[in-house]
Amino acid sequence: MDKKQVRQQQIQQLTALAQIPVLKQAQSEQLYQQLVASPLWQQAQRVALTYSQGIELDTRPVIQQALAAGKQVYLPRVMPQRQMAFMPYEATTRLVKSKFGLQEPAFNEATAATEFDLMLVPGLAFVPSHHLRLGFGGGYYDRFLAKYPQRTLSLVLPVQQFETVTWPVEPFDQKVQIFLTIGK
């Protein structure tokens, strides 16, 4: 399958999972617990992650946990030419809806950051054994990580986990270092 087909398939799978909120919440809780217990999380002071939307694993509990633990949180802002800028986020930060429907902080060049102790990388499909992810199709994370390598981690719901790669892997696709998963 090509990437577009896999993305469509995964969006359908995640939409179906969203129709069973009790199951999605239970799976998400297991991933949150693993994350918070991990030494990477415990040692990280500067954490970058997205403010999730709709079908994605809800990152709001992760953001709340990070803030409660005194960590500095950074959220991405989509920029021209398929770039991202990570802005500091606090509980009082006002988010605005981007042209893609994403909740993002306002851009401020003076506070944009490029180095983090841990970056949680979103995606639609993951192959942990090969450190691969399939994103949403814009290449934003691939471009950012190519320019600013980070310690990366993805939280993977069972419907997102693949044993083998079923899509073409491109030279510009950036690998994720660590995956937290739960049984299927």
Summary of the structure (lengths in Angstrom):
residues: 184
radius of gyration: 15.6
end to end distance: 22.2
largest distance: 43.9
contacts: 526
relative contact order: 0.19
helix: 35%
strand: 24%
